[in-house]
């Protein structure tokens, strides 16, 4: 039987994730929680125009108590694309039920991170601020090349839409992965660029460019689906997407 998923968050990213989950035969979307009463009790397949027999009921947090939600509509795993505030509300239920959690919240406060660490002692919990497979592959590949050639020149470049003000959090993670000063990250703002990240390695007679570019938000859905499939069955602990990708890099990292 396909694992039943409860999804928190139905913004742009949440809708893209729901689309991927509904189009996959490997999971079953039971419900989606959003904070607004709009579309309450409609189904996600109906709203997105997807032919699916999965329930995917849209529920507002005010309409149903969290405890009642988990009791009446049990799920095998929770995927969170909402905000930090939701963690404290569903945390007791996932802990009591031993329900794994996949969180793609981009930022948590120090207090919330403490809650994540505490919860991970009871359930398998994956937290990835950028859950796309490509970005996490880029992170691991960059670390490997940095180990191979620590003397190479390195530059980290990120490109986003015109209105994005702050430096990309993903770019900061890439900089930390290759010991590059965060304050030296090159940022480009233009038009409607969804997101592009590059780690450039400069050698005397060659240049290596590791690049990831987001084409649509459905990439988050592909990453969430991968996380669900590979987190289920793992022991309690705090995981990252890189941890789940590690078996595929084991050979390359052991060389030398």
C-alpha positions as CSV (number, residue, x, y, z in Angstrom):
1,X,0.0,0.0,0.0
2,X,1.3,3.4,-0.9
3,X,2.3,5.6,2.1
4,X,-0.3,8.1,3.1
5,X,0.9,11.7,3.2
6,X,-0.3,14.7,5.1
7,X,0.9,18.0,3.6
8,X,1.2,21.2,5.4
9,X,1.2,24.3,3.3
10,X,-0.6,25.1,0.0
11,X,1.2,28.1,-1.3
12,X,3.0,28.1,-4.6
13,X,5.5,25.5,-3.4
14,X,2.9,23.5,-1.6
15,X,0.7,23.3,-4.7
16,X,3.7,22.3,-6.9
17,X,4.5,19.5,-4.4
18,X,0.9,18.3,-4.3
19,X,0.9,18.1,-8.1
20,X,4.0,15.8,-8.1
21,X,2.6,13.6,-5.2
22,X,-0.8,13.2,-7.0
23,X,0.9,12.3,-10.2
24,X,3.0,9.7,-8.5
25,X,1.7,6.1,-7.9
26,X,4.1,5.7,-5.1
27,X,2.3,7.8,-2.6
28,X,-1.3,8.7,-1.5
29,X,-2.1,12.3,-0.6
30,X,-4.6,12.2,2.2
31,X,-5.0,15.8,3.2
32,X,-3.5,19.3,2.9
33,X,-3.6,21.8,5.8
34,X,-3.7,25.5,5.1
35,X,-4.4,28.5,7.4
36,X,-7.1,30.0,5.3
37,X,-10.8,28.9,5.1
38,X,-10.8,29.4,1.4
39,X,-11.3,26.1,-0.5
40,X,-12.0,24.3,2.8
41,X,-13.0,20.7,2.3
42,X,-12.4,20.9,-1.5
43,X,-10.1,18.2,-2.9
44,X,-6.6,19.0,-4.2
45,X,-7.1,16.9,-7.4
46,X,-10.3,18.9,-8.2
47,X,-8.6,22.3,-7.5
48,X,-5.5,21.4,-9.5
49,X,-7.4,19.7,-12.3
50,X,-5.7,16.4,-11.8
51,X,-7.4,13.1,-12.5
52,X,-6.8,11.2,-9.3
53,X,-8.8,9.1,-6.8
54,X,-6.7,10.2,-3.9
55,X,-8.7,12.2,-1.3
56,X,-6.3,15.2,-0.9
57,X,-8.8,17.0,1.2
58,X,-8.1,20.7,1.9
59,X,-8.5,21.5,5.6
60,X,-8.1,24.8,7.5
61,X,-6.4,24.7,10.8
62,X,-9.3,26.3,12.5
63,X,-11.8,23.8,11.1
64,X,-10.3,20.7,12.7
65,X,-8.1,20.3,15.8
66,X,-4.7,18.8,15.0
67,X,-5.3,15.8,17.3
68,X,-8.6,15.1,15.7
69,X,-7.1,15.4,12.3
70,X,-4.4,12.8,13.0
71,X,-6.9,10.5,14.6
72,X,-9.6,10.7,12.0
73,X,-7.3,10.9,9.0
74,X,-4.2,8.9,9.9
75,X,-1.1,9.3,7.7
76,X,2.3,7.5,7.5
77,X,4.4,10.6,7.0
78,X,4.1,14.4,7.2
79,X,5.5,16.8,4.6
80,X,5.8,20.4,5.7
81,X,6.0,23.3,3.3
82,X,4.2,25.8,5.5
83,X,6.0,27.9,8.1
84,X,7.8,27.6,11.4
85,X,4.6,28.2,13.4
86,X,3.0,24.9,12.3
87,X,5.8,22.7,13.9
88,X,4.7,23.3,17.5
89,X,1.1,22.5,16.6
90,X,1.5,19.1,15.0
91,X,4.7,18.1,16.9
92,X,2.9,16.2,19.8
93,X,0.9,14.1,17.4
94,X,3.9,13.0,15.2
95,X,5.9,12.2,18.3
96,X,3.2,10.1,19.9
97,X,2.4,8.3,16.6
98,X,6.1,7.9,15.6
99,X,5.3,9.6,12.3
100,X,8.3,10.6,10.1
101,X,8.5,14.2,9.1
102,X,9.9,15.9,5.9
103,X,10.4,19.6,6.5
104,X,11.3,22.0,3.7
105,X,10.9,25.2,5.8
106,X,13.6,27.6,4.6
107,X,14.3,29.1,8.0
108,X,13.7,28.0,11.6
109,X,14.5,30.1,14.8
110,X,17.0,28.7,17.3
111,X,14.1,27.6,19.5
112,X,12.4,25.8,16.6
113,X,15.7,24.0,15.7
114,X,15.8,22.8,19.2
115,X,12.3,21.4,18.8
116,X,13.4,19.7,15.6
117,X,16.5,18.1,17.3
118,X,14.3,17.0,20.2
119,X,11.7,15.5,17.9
120,X,14.3,13.6,15.9
121,X,15.1,11.6,19.0
122,X,11.7,10.0,18.6
123,X,11.0,9.9,14.8
124,X,13.0,10.1,11.6
125,X,13.0,13.7,10.6
126,X,14.5,15.3,7.5
127,X,15.0,19.0,7.3
128,X,16.2,20.5,4.1
129,X,15.8,24.3,3.4
130,X,16.2,23.5,-0.3
131,X,14.8,20.0,-1.0
132,X,15.5,19.8,-4.7
133,X,17.6,16.8,-5.7
134,X,19.8,19.0,-8.0
135,X,20.9,21.5,-5.3
136,X,21.7,18.7,-2.8
137,X,23.7,16.9,-5.5
138,X,25.5,20.2,-6.1
139,X,26.3,20.5,-2.4
140,X,27.8,17.1,-2.1
141,X,29.7,17.3,-5.5
142,X,31.1,20.7,-4.5
143,X,32.4,19.2,-1.2
144,X,34.1,16.3,-3.0
145,X,35.8,18.5,-5.5
146,X,37.0,20.9,-2.8
147,X,38.6,17.9,-1.0
148,X,40.3,16.8,-4.2
149,X,41.6,20.2,-5.1
150,X,41.7,22.4,-1.9
151,X,44.1,24.8,-3.7
152,X,41.8,25.7,-6.6
153,X,40.2,29.1,-6.8
154,X,36.5,29.1,-5.9
155,X,33.7,31.4,-6.6
156,X,30.0,31.1,-5.6
157,X,27.4,32.9,-7.7
158,X,23.6,33.0,-7.2
159,X,21.0,34.5,-9.5
160,X,17.3,35.3,-8.6
161,X,14.4,37.4,-9.6
162,X,14.7,41.2,-9.4
163,X,12.7,41.6,-6.1
164,X,14.7,39.1,-4.0
165,X,16.8,41.3,-1.7
166,X,18.7,38.9,0.6
167,X,21.5,36.6,-0.4
168,X,20.1,33.1,-1.2
169,X,20.2,30.7,1.8
170,X,21.2,27.9,-0.6
171,X,24.2,30.0,-1.8
172,X,25.2,30.4,1.9
173,X,25.1,26.7,2.3
174,X,27.2,26.2,-0.8
175,X,29.7,28.7,0.4
176,X,30.0,27.0,3.8
177,X,30.4,23.6,2.0
178,X,33.5,24.8,0.1
179,X,34.9,27.1,2.9
180,X,34.1,30.3,0.9
181,X,33.4,33.6,2.7
182,X,29.7,34.1,2.7
183,X,30.2,37.9,2.3
184,X,31.9,37.3,-1.0
185,X,29.0,35.5,-2.7
186,X,28.2,37.1,-6.0
187,X,24.5,37.9,-6.4
188,X,22.7,38.7,-9.6
189,X,19.1,40.1,-9.7
190,X,17.2,40.2,-13.0
191,X,13.7,39.7,-14.3
192,X,11.9,36.6,-13.1
193,X,14.8,34.2,-12.6
194,X,13.5,31.5,-10.3
195,X,16.9,30.5,-9.0
196,X,20.4,29.6,-10.3
197,X,23.4,28.6,-8.3
198,X,26.9,28.1,-9.5
199,X,30.1,26.9,-7.8
200,X,33.1,27.7,-10.0
201,X,36.5,26.0,-9.5
202,X,39.4,27.7,-11.2
203,X,42.4,25.5,-12.1
204,X,45.6,26.7,-13.9
205,X,44.5,25.0,-17.2
206,X,40.8,24.3,-16.8
207,X,37.7,25.5,-15.2
208,X,34.9,23.4,-13.6
209,X,31.5,25.0,-13.2
210,X,28.9,23.1,-11.1
211,X,25.5,24.7,-11.9
212,X,22.0,24.1,-10.7
213,X,19.1,26.1,-12.2
214,X,15.4,25.9,-11.1
215,X,13.0,25.8,-14.0
216,X,9.8,25.4,-12.0
217,X,8.7,24.8,-8.4
218,X,7.8,21.2,-9.3
219,X,11.4,20.5,-8.6
220,X,10.5,20.8,-4.9
221,X,7.9,18.1,-5.4
222,X,10.5,15.7,-6.9
223,X,12.7,16.3,-4.0
224,X,9.9,15.8,-1.5
225,X,8.9,12.5,-3.2
226,X,12.5,11.3,-3.0
227,X,12.7,12.2,0.6
228,X,9.5,10.4,1.5
229,X,10.6,7.2,-0.3
230,X,14.0,7.2,1.4
231,X,13.1,8.4,4.9
232,X,10.4,5.9,5.6
233,X,11.8,2.9,7.4
234,X,14.9,4.7,8.8
235,X,15.5,4.9,12.5
236,X,14.8,8.0,14.5
237,X,17.3,10.8,13.8
238,X,17.8,14.2,12.2
239,X,18.6,13.7,8.4
240,X,19.4,16.0,5.5
241,X,18.9,15.4,1.8
242,X,22.6,14.9,1.6
243,X,22.3,12.0,4.1
244,X,19.8,10.3,1.8
245,X,22.0,10.8,-1.2
246,X,25.1,9.5,0.6
247,X,24.9,5.9,-0.7
248,X,25.3,7.1,-4.3
249,X,28.4,9.1,-3.4
250,X,30.0,6.5,-1.1
251,X,32.3,5.1,-3.8
252,X,33.6,8.5,-5.0
253,X,34.2,9.8,-1.5
254,X,36.2,6.7,-0.5
255,X,38.7,7.0,-3.3
256,X,42.1,7.9,-2.1
